[in-house]
C-alpha cells in the first residue's frame, strides 16, 4: 500500500528515515489525520524534487547577510517564489524513469 488510510485530503511525504517513522511522529500525524506515503526509501533526494529545490533556496539565501529573522524569512520567500518553471521542469527531467 502506498498511502496510509485516512479521511484527509492532505498527503505528507517524507523519506523512510528512522526519525520520520518513530512511533511518536506517526502518532502525531495520525492524530492530525494526515495521510503519509509509506515505504519511501531513506535519503533518496534524486526522487524528491523538493530536496533539490530546498538546496537551491538554501544556497541562494546563504549568500546573503541579514539583520534579523524577518529578513531571513523574506529572503526565503523571495528565492522560493523566484524558482522558475523551467528549473522545476529541468529537475523533473533529470529524475530517473
Order of alpha helices (4+ residues) and beta strands (2+ residues): beta-alpha-beta-alpha-alpha-alpha
